[in-house]
Amino acid sequence: MIARLSGVLIEATADSAVIDVNGVGYLVLASGKTLDALPPAGGSVVLLTELQVREDSMTLFAFGSAAERETFRQLTLVQGVGGRLALAILSILSPDELSRAVSAGDKAMIARASGVGPKLAQRIALELQGKLGLAAGLAPGIATPKGGAAADALSALANLGFKPAEASAAVAAANEELGPAATLDALVRLALRKAAK
């Protein structure tokens, strides 16, 4: 399994890039957002990757963040969503935006991606409900204090059955009120009170 590439960008196209790693050129497919963030040819790059092996091909997908890779993995678990379609969705919506669209059941937002019709958008919204937002250990909008107390608090609320959007909002509010020195215990208690309101 190839999990990460660190090398020099040789070229980038509308949907792919070639990364030279110690003399070996790796062709990777990536979202428009990841490709837009790449430096000019000759620049150093570090990309997270996901290798998909099929009967007739091996395809290496590349991502600019762990959240994008995890969202890609969740998308490709949905029936009818392959790697290229998942990248098309991630070219239109960031992981945070997709998470919010799924939480809100906003099928129209998901259907903005090329190749995603209303039925598939509805399936994505239903099947990914409660599975996004924790992609990078945190839901959107939460700043991680030292020690990852907010991430642990978010995980605790998720384990208690709170939806990612509810857990995210409660932990964000508690984190803001208590500040970066907050302990996990204090964060969880205050987040639970805020979630219960």
BELPE-V522885 format. One record per helix or strand of 2 or more residues. SS is the DSSP state (alpha for helix, beta for strand). FROM is the first residue (numbers start at 0). LEN is the number of residues. Records with the same first field share a line. If there is no record, write none. Layout:
SS=FROM-LEN, FROM-LEN
This chain:
beta=3-9, 15-6, 23-7, 43-10, 57-6
alpha=31-5, 65-11, 82-10, 94-10, 106-4, 117-10, 145-14, 163-15, 183-13
